[in-house]
């Protein structure tokens, strides 16, 4: 090895080892620090400055200095980078080195045939074997331990990790060894001498292993690297041998081994390690020797876990690499023994016609299935051939590579979760276009497991790839005896490239598979089993599915087409008549775009659109409770006035959508998008695209529904197009259905408009644009005069001051300090709250000033909000009015309450802003200056009576460090007479809840990179706010938080299964604790769910919630990594745990039992 590869490491090690011993434990280092700090002048005087004590003191000081400024990881990284860069410059191999490497490779070839698999590793990520040579006298020799693993790192990186055994990290692992020495650059070669001692139990002398190690780099025709590291006893090396100090006190032991690191892709490799260790113990039982071999093979698991990455990412890399090989092998012929296999599989297709094939009911929605079955004669085998056809969103080469990667990380994970005993790849044929696999499938009780062993051969042609699969008779070593029955299979997969769809690659997969039932069985039984054999096509479709990308491109294209067609649209006479008939019902709505589905309900609803006197009398729309505050849902009886139990009715929904008319129409017309088709199947939908003559089953009743849409363009808001949408639907369920069922069905049906609104929702962008403008204006607001500041401050303090008899609200936000006082006389109530909001002072002030924002409307739930700028009094004063639906605590109905106030802003200093809302008795304003916000700006006249109340509100905003703002809120209400004390108090608590929701709103805007520990506590309170007592509501709020919170959305993009982990955690059910040691980026969905289930048992195991969270962290590696990377996750878990345990049915029991002191 040249000096560039050795001198850097040796000089660094010599300097550091002479400076301070590397064998000190953390506890010893800590004690040294304490000892040196306790040395005072009196102590120094007592030791008399002796030489030995002075040296000891100097060593302690030196160690402290080294420990303070050490950068071992940085040095190791630079040494490894330098080594990799100088690999091509390594000295040439000597003849002795070549001979050693050749002998070890020959030995590995022999071991690969005769080695026996270790029990329990057939389904493991690291395969392990034991090979025992036979001695001259016929006895078993010393065993070899062999491990084979696919490592998720580049071959060069793994080779560097194995070869550099003198790094700080490597020495830390060997810190307990009395001797650990490395001499490199032996005789100018690339080899090195390595001496390490092993401590044995008492009664045995320690063993010293002295080895000579060398390596070779090979590159194959495909440009893939292979590194070979050979290890032999030092006594077999004929060159220079360095003496080892202390070797006379140990007994000699020997070791042989080899590491073969074969590059698979740029960032993955296959590592084969074979090693033999002779401890030189006479009469050692072979069972104990095998135990030692298994122990040393554990290193392969450690390295595999150390470099492990996301299984899906690794599978994708391997597929891409193999797909590139297939593209470069177009037209290449098969080898001699492969051609007969391909021809036998090709016979399954027959002549390519439809003769003999019958349609088969497919359980897979995206796969068309056929069957060809010949009824067997007596005592003949039942053999059927099934065909599955589907379209996959990838190229033919990628699909073929997916099939060839039978033991991918994802499939191995699924196989383990299903409990299958074995799934492995046989490495007896080293051909690029061929692989042999063996699997043992778990069968139901009383049935033996089924074993499949088969070859897979791929052939690449122009525009397509063929994959032939056929069973083989190879014997497979599973490491244990399995009760199994060998199955047979023959299959041909023809994969053809199709034209791309919206820049998404497409291929047609035709899978033809022969099913051999093994005996004569009924045809219907065979027909049941054929779809199971063909479902791999559906797995491939789901693996490569790109529905969102295809649907988005399709909708964009359709919207463009609609826009172009609308310019020069030509309608038939029938369409013109329909448009005239419909447009007559909406006089004064000019400029709107109407779209009809040939609906006939207009004729039933309005007999003569030009004669209003002939309209039916019962056209009073009944407003229903809408799940969306921005969508108004109404219901009306049919024209004949029949009872609602007939199942007939008309629903109307209105809203404003943040999109152009063309975009909404494109979404509505795209009834058969991939996403909708998938949802239809998941929710039990039946056929689509059926004819009128579609047969009706006996268990179905045919209902009828008619829809009508009206679109009207509105002015853009902040550059975002706006469209007013009115949606009518008449539903006849053909039966006597109770009215409350019909109401629920109407709401469920009309909520479809809410789904469309949320699809295009840009509320956050619109509000942020407006708020940023207001925030700049408020930032430039000058400090008010002293008199005005004093008046505003006195008004606020009078409201905020605690009152006698006030108490905590029944429902309080976790981070808020709130009080409420309801007067004995009904209708009067006072409340106040204080909390910290995660936003800048000007942003929160702008939020309150933007009285009609969508966020304010959604948080408050007001029926109507109005505001008007004042002509006099300055730029930061306005009249505001809100209409609130008062809820009763006794089951009766209260009239709506209206509160009108004068809102003003006062800046008392650079860090404080005060809002004061002064009630006004009467609001006389001009309609042209008054802005009403009701259901996103749609003007809806409400004729219900309203009671005017009075509301005095004071809000003080104070700037804090770290981008936070202190918010103090106080409110004095008079809601009117005839209102109970409980209803008044509930109304005040609702207003306090709005302030808490404002804090949650701003917290959800914080990006993940800015999250701190305080944000974790706030997030925990957010997940519990208002839903502590219901596990179902906690889960629903968690889902909403992942949808609304910017930080959680970013976290989900980084760790896709974080939401699956949190759902069982917030549900709060008692489960059995199961430790999961998988790394964070490698966990599967099933493991994530189990980690979430471990949360509650961990809390239950300790009396303190924080200690329970620590148990959860220590038992699950993914949680530990998550808390290390994100400091806020643990505080969030603690807050969440407190709320769940407090509300859990088992919480009180465990708190009572946990009050007893734990035993020592």
Secondary structure as the mmCIF struct_conf table of DSSP 4:
data_model
#
loop_
_struct_conf.conf_type_id
_struct_conf.id
_struct_conf.beg_label_comp_id
_struct_conf.beg_label_asym_id
_struct_conf.beg_label_seq_id
_struct_conf.end_label_comp_id
_struct_conf.end_label_asym_id
_struct_conf.end_label_seq_id
HELX_RH_3T_P HELX_RH_3T_P1 UNK A 3 UNK A 5
TURN_TY1_P TURN_TY1_P1 UNK A 6 UNK A 6
HELX_RH_AL_P HELX_RH_AL_P1 UNK A 7 UNK A 19
BEND BEND1 UNK A 20 UNK A 20
TURN_TY1_P TURN_TY1_P2 UNK A 22 UNK A 23
HELX_RH_AL_P HELX_RH_AL_P2 UNK A 26 UNK A 37
TURN_TY1_P TURN_TY1_P3 UNK A 38 UNK A 38
HELX_RH_AL_P HELX_RH_AL_P3 UNK A 41 UNK A 47
TURN_TY1_P TURN_TY1_P4 UNK A 48 UNK A 49
HELX_RH_AL_P HELX_RH_AL_P4 UNK A 51 UNK A 69
HELX_RH_AL_P HELX_RH_AL_P5 UNK A 72 UNK A 85
TURN_TY1_P TURN_TY1_P5 UNK A 86 UNK A 86
HELX_RH_3T_P HELX_RH_3T_P2 UNK A 87 UNK A 89
BEND BEND2 UNK A 90 UNK A 90
HELX_LH_PP_P HELX_LH_PP_P1 UNK A 91 UNK A 94
HELX_RH_AL_P HELX_RH_AL_P6 UNK A 95 UNK A 114
STRN STRN1 UNK A 116 UNK A 117
HELX_LH_PP_P HELX_LH_PP_P2 UNK A 118 UNK A 118
TURN_TY1_P TURN_TY1_P6 UNK A 119 UNK A 120
TURN_TY1_P TURN_TY1_P7 UNK A 122 UNK A 123
BEND BEND3 UNK A 124 UNK A 125
STRN STRN2 UNK A 126 UNK A 134
TURN_TY1_P TURN_TY1_P8 UNK A 136 UNK A 137
BEND BEND4 UNK A 138 UNK A 138
STRN STRN3 UNK A 140 UNK A 151
BEND BEND5 UNK A 152 UNK A 153
HELX_RH_AL_P HELX_RH_AL_P7 UNK A 155 UNK A 163
TURN_TY1_P TURN_TY1_P9 UNK A 165 UNK A 166
BEND BEND6 UNK A 167 UNK A 167
HELX_RH_AL_P HELX_RH_AL_P8 UNK A 168 UNK A 173
TURN_TY1_P TURN_TY1_P10 UNK A 174 UNK A 176
BEND BEND7 UNK A 178 UNK A 178
STRN STRN4 UNK A 180 UNK A 184
BEND BEND8 UNK A 185 UNK A 185
HELX_RH_3T_P HELX_RH_3T_P3 UNK A 186 UNK A 188
BEND BEND9 UNK A 189 UNK A 190
STRN STRN5 UNK A 192 UNK A 198
TURN_TY1_P TURN_TY1_P11 UNK A 202 UNK A 203
BEND BEND10 UNK A 204 UNK A 204
HELX_LH_PP_P HELX_LH_PP_P3 UNK A 205 UNK A 206
STRN STRN6 UNK A 207 UNK A 219
TURN_TY1_P TURN_TY1_P12 UNK A 221 UNK A 222
BEND BEND11 UNK A 223 UNK A 223
STRN STRN7 UNK A 225 UNK A 233
HELX_RH_3T_P HELX_RH_3T_P4 UNK A 234 UNK A 236
BEND BEND12 UNK A 239 UNK A 239
TURN_TY1_P TURN_TY1_P13 UNK A 245 UNK A 246
HELX_RH_3T_P HELX_RH_3T_P5 UNK A 247 UNK A 249
BEND BEND13 UNK A 250 UNK A 250
STRN STRN8 UNK A 251 UNK A 265
TURN_TY1_P TURN_TY1_P14 UNK A 266 UNK A 267
STRN STRN9 UNK A 268 UNK A 278
TURN_TY1_P TURN_TY1_P15 UNK A 282 UNK A 283
HELX_RH_AL_P HELX_RH_AL_P9 UNK A 286 UNK A 296
TURN_TY1_P TURN_TY1_P16 UNK A 297 UNK A 297
HELX_RH_AL_P HELX_RH_AL_P10 UNK A 298 UNK A 306
BEND BEND14 UNK A 307 UNK A 307
HELX_RH_AL_P HELX_RH_AL_P11 UNK A 311 UNK A 327
TURN_TY1_P TURN_TY1_P17 UNK A 328 UNK A 331
HELX_LH_PP_P HELX_LH_PP_P4 UNK A 332 UNK A 335
HELX_RH_AL_P HELX_RH_AL_P12 UNK A 336 UNK A 346
HELX_RH_3T_P HELX_RH_3T_P6 UNK A 347 UNK A 349
TURN_TY1_P TURN_TY1_P18 UNK A 350 UNK A 351
BEND BEND15 UNK A 352 UNK A 354
TURN_TY1_P TURN_TY1_P19 UNK A 355 UNK A 356
STRN STRN10 UNK A 358 UNK A 360
BEND BEND16 UNK A 363 UNK A 364
TURN_TY1_P TURN_TY1_P20 UNK A 365 UNK A 366
STRN STRN11 UNK A 368 UNK A 373
TURN_TY1_P TURN_TY1_P21 UNK A 378 UNK A 379
STRN STRN12 UNK A 383 UNK A 392
BEND BEND17 UNK A 393 UNK A 394
HELX_RH_AL_P HELX_RH_AL_P13 UNK A 396 UNK A 404
TURN_TY1_P TURN_TY1_P22 UNK A 406 UNK A 407
HELX_RH_AL_P HELX_RH_AL_P14 UNK A 409 UNK A 418
TURN_TY1_P TURN_TY1_P23 UNK A 419 UNK A 419
BEND BEND18 UNK A 421 UNK A 421
STRN STRN13 UNK A 422 UNK A 426
BEND BEND19 UNK A 428 UNK A 428
TURN_TY1_P TURN_TY1_P24 UNK A 432 UNK A 433
STRN STRN14 UNK A 434 UNK A 441
TURN_TY1_P TURN_TY1_P25 UNK A 445 UNK A 446
BEND BEND20 UNK A 447 UNK A 447
STRN STRN15 UNK A 449 UNK A 461
TURN_TY1_P TURN_TY1_P26 UNK A 462 UNK A 463
STRN STRN16 UNK A 464 UNK A 471
BEND BEND21 UNK A 479 UNK A 480
STRN STRN17 UNK A 484 UNK A 486
STRN STRN18 UNK A 489 UNK A 501
TURN_TY1_P TURN_TY1_P27 UNK A 502 UNK A 503
STRN STRN19 UNK A 504 UNK A 516
BEND BEND22 UNK A 518 UNK A 519
HELX_RH_AL_P HELX_RH_AL_P15 UNK A 523 UNK A 534
TURN_TY1_P TURN_TY1_P28 UNK A 535 UNK A 535
HELX_RH_AL_P HELX_RH_AL_P16 UNK A 536 UNK A 543
BEND BEND23 UNK A 544 UNK A 544
HELX_RH_AL_P HELX_RH_AL_P17 UNK A 547 UNK A 567
TURN_TY1_P TURN_TY1_P29 UNK A 568 UNK A 568
HELX_RH_AL_P HELX_RH_AL_P18 UNK A 573 UNK A 583
TURN_TY1_P TURN_TY1_P30 UNK A 584 UNK A 585
BEND BEND24 UNK A 586 UNK A 586
TURN_TY1_P TURN_TY1_P31 UNK A 587 UNK A 588
TURN_TY1_P TURN_TY1_P32 UNK A 590 UNK A 591
STRN STRN20 UNK A 593 UNK A 596
BEND BEND25 UNK A 598 UNK A 598
HELX_RH_AL_P HELX_RH_AL_P19 UNK A 601 UNK A 605
BEND BEND26 UNK A 607 UNK A 607
TURN_TY1_P TURN_TY1_P33 UNK A 609 UNK A 610
HELX_RH_3T_P HELX_RH_3T_P7 UNK A 612 UNK A 614
BEND BEND27 UNK A 615 UNK A 615
BEND BEND28 UNK A 617 UNK A 617
HELX_LH_PP_P HELX_LH_PP_P5 UNK A 621 UNK A 621
STRN STRN21 UNK A 622 UNK A 624
BEND BEND29 UNK A 627 UNK A 628
TURN_TY1_P TURN_TY1_P34 UNK A 629 UNK A 630
STRN STRN22 UNK A 632 UNK A 636
TURN_TY1_P TURN_TY1_P35 UNK A 639 UNK A 640
HELX_RH_3T_P HELX_RH_3T_P8 UNK A 644 UNK A 646
BEND BEND30 UNK A 647 UNK A 647
STRN STRN23 UNK A 648 UNK A 657
BEND BEND31 UNK A 658 UNK A 659
HELX_RH_AL_P HELX_RH_AL_P20 UNK A 661 UNK A 669
TURN_TY1_P TURN_TY1_P36 UNK A 671 UNK A 672
HELX_RH_AL_P HELX_RH_AL_P21 UNK A 674 UNK A 682
TURN_TY1_P TURN_TY1_P37 UNK A 683 UNK A 684
BEND BEND32 UNK A 689 UNK A 689
TURN_TY1_P TURN_TY1_P38 UNK A 692 UNK A 693
HELX_LH_PP_P HELX_LH_PP_P6 UNK A 694 UNK A 697
TURN_TY1_P TURN_TY1_P39 UNK A 698 UNK A 699
STRN STRN24 UNK A 704 UNK A 717
TURN_TY1_P TURN_TY1_P40 UNK A 718 UNK A 719
STRN STRN25 UNK A 720 UNK A 732
BEND BEND33 UNK A 734 UNK A 735
HELX_RH_AL_P HELX_RH_AL_P22 UNK A 739 UNK A 750
TURN_TY1_P TURN_TY1_P41 UNK A 751 UNK A 751
HELX_RH_AL_P HELX_RH_AL_P23 UNK A 752 UNK A 759
BEND BEND34 UNK A 760 UNK A 760
HELX_RH_AL_P HELX_RH_AL_P24 UNK A 763 UNK A 779
TURN_TY1_P TURN_TY1_P42 UNK A 780 UNK A 780
HELX_LH_PP_P HELX_LH_PP_P7 UNK A 781 UNK A 785
HELX_RH_AL_P HELX_RH_AL_P25 UNK A 786 UNK A 800
BEND BEND35 UNK A 801 UNK A 801
TURN_TY1_P TURN_TY1_P43 UNK A 804 UNK A 805
STRN STRN26 UNK A 807 UNK A 807
BEND BEND36 UNK A 810 UNK A 811
TURN_TY1_P TURN_TY1_P44 UNK A 814 UNK A 815
STRN STRN27 UNK A 817 UNK A 822
BEND BEND37 UNK A 824 UNK A 825
TURN_TY1_P TURN_TY1_P45 UNK A 826 UNK A 827
STRN STRN28 UNK A 828 UNK A 837
BEND BEND38 UNK A 838 UNK A 839
HELX_RH_AL_P HELX_RH_AL_P26 UNK A 841 UNK A 849
TURN_TY1_P TURN_TY1_P46 UNK A 851 UNK A 852
HELX_RH_AL_P HELX_RH_AL_P27 UNK A 854 UNK A 860
BEND BEND39 UNK A 863 UNK A 863
STRN STRN29 UNK A 864 UNK A 869
BEND BEND40 UNK A 871 UNK A 873
TURN_TY1_P TURN_TY1_P47 UNK A 875 UNK A 876
STRN STRN30 UNK A 877 UNK A 884
HELX_LH_PP_P HELX_LH_PP_P8 UNK A 886 UNK A 888
BEND BEND41 UNK A 889 UNK A 891
HELX_LH_PP_P HELX_LH_PP_P9 UNK A 894 UNK A 895
STRN STRN31 UNK A 896 UNK A 909
TURN_TY1_P TURN_TY1_P48 UNK A 910 UNK A 911
STRN STRN32 UNK A 912 UNK A 919
BEND BEND42 UNK A 921 UNK A 921
TURN_TY1_P TURN_TY1_P49 UNK A 927 UNK A 929
STRN STRN33 UNK A 931 UNK A 933
BEND BEND43 UNK A 934 UNK A 934
TURN_TY1_P TURN_TY1_P50 UNK A 935 UNK A 937
BEND BEND44 UNK A 944 UNK A 944
STRN STRN34 UNK A 946 UNK A 960
TURN_TY1_P TURN_TY1_P51 UNK A 961 UNK A 963
STRN STRN35 UNK A 964 UNK A 974
BEND BEND45 UNK A 977 UNK A 978
HELX_RH_AL_P HELX_RH_AL_P28 UNK A 981 UNK A 1003
TURN_TY1_P TURN_TY1_P52 UNK A 1004 UNK A 1005
BEND BEND46 UNK A 1006 UNK A 1006
HELX_RH_3T_P HELX_RH_3T_P9 UNK A 1008 UNK A 1010
HELX_RH_AL_P HELX_RH_AL_P29 UNK A 1013 UNK A 1024
TURN_TY1_P TURN_TY1_P53 UNK A 1025 UNK A 1029
HELX_RH_AL_P HELX_RH_AL_P30 UNK A 1031 UNK A 1044
HELX_RH_AL_P HELX_RH_AL_P31 UNK A 1046 UNK A 1054
BEND BEND47 UNK A 1055 UNK A 1055
TURN_TY1_P TURN_TY1_P54 UNK A 1056 UNK A 1057
HELX_RH_AL_P HELX_RH_AL_P32 UNK A 1058 UNK A 1067
TURN_TY1_P TURN_TY1_P55 UNK A 1068 UNK A 1068
STRN STRN36 UNK A 1076 UNK A 1076
HELX_RH_3T_P HELX_RH_3T_P10 UNK A 1080 UNK A 1082
HELX_RH_AL_P HELX_RH_AL_P33 UNK A 1085 UNK A 1100
TURN_TY1_P TURN_TY1_P56 UNK A 1101 UNK A 1101
BEND BEND48 UNK A 1103 UNK A 1104
HELX_RH_AL_P HELX_RH_AL_P34 UNK A 1105 UNK A 1115
STRN STRN37 UNK A 1116 UNK A 1116
HELX_RH_AL_P HELX_RH_AL_P35 UNK A 1117 UNK A 1125
TURN_TY1_P TURN_TY1_P57 UNK A 1127 UNK A 1127
HELX_RH_AL_P HELX_RH_AL_P36 UNK A 1128 UNK A 1143
BEND BEND49 UNK A 1144 UNK A 1144
TURN_TY1_P TURN_TY1_P58 UNK A 1145 UNK A 1146
HELX_RH_AL_P HELX_RH_AL_P37 UNK A 1147 UNK A 1153
TURN_TY1_P TURN_TY1_P59 UNK A 1154 UNK A 1155
BEND BEND50 UNK A 1156 UNK A 1156
HELX_LH_PP_P HELX_LH_PP_P10 UNK A 1157 UNK A 1159
#
